[in-house]
Amino acid sequence: MVLEPAVEPSQLFLVRVWTSSPEFRASVRAVDEPEPRWFTTPAELALFLASGAPGAAAASPAPDRADHDGPPR
């Protein structure tokens, strides 16, 4: 019998970074969450991901927008 090592639960995220904009724009959405969280600096994104991204949608819900082409301006 082979025992599997204890593994902490994981979460899968979709990370989108806009490269055509002169300003940094990124969004992160857990695959089981309906709305993304928006970032306007690389440091904010890195801190969120480094923290284990706890409560992705609950921590900062997405803006109430019909289109999600970028963060609110």
N, C-alpha and C positions, 0 to 999 in steps of 0.2 A: 504494500500500500504506500502511495506517495502522498505526503502531506504538503499542501500548498502553503507558502509563507503567508503570514498575516499581512494583508495589504489594506491600507486606509482607503476609504471610498474616494473615488476621483470624480472630477467633473470635466466635461468636454466643452471647450469654448470655440466660437468662431471669432477670429480677430480680423478686422478689416482696417487697412491703413491706406489713406489716399496719398498717392504719390504725384498727382498732377497739380496739386494745390501748393502755393508758396508757403502756406501756413500748415502746421502739423494738424492732422485730423485723423482720428481713429475711433472705432467702435468695437466693443466686445459684447458678445451675447452668449450666454450659456445655451447649449442646444435645446435644453428643456425649458427655456424661458422665452416668452413672446417678444420682449423688447430689449434693445441693446442699451449699453451704458456708453456715453460719449466722452472722449478725451481730447484736450487741445494742446497737451504737452507730452513729450515722450516720457518725462519723469512721472507724471500721473499714471500713465499706462503701465510703466514698469513697476511702480509701487503697488498698483492694484494686482498685477499678476504675481509679483513676489510675495504678496500677503496671502496667497492661496485663493484669492478672489472669493472670499466668503460672501454669500448672499448677493450675488451679482446684481440681480434685478431689484432686490429689496433695498440694497444700500443706496442706490441712486436710480430711480426709475427713469426711463427714457422720457423725453419731452412729448407732449401730446401733439403729434404732428401726423398728417396723412402720409407725407413722404419722408423717407429716412435716408436721404442722400447725403446727409452730413449733420454735424452738430448745429444747434441753434446759434444764430449769429447775433 
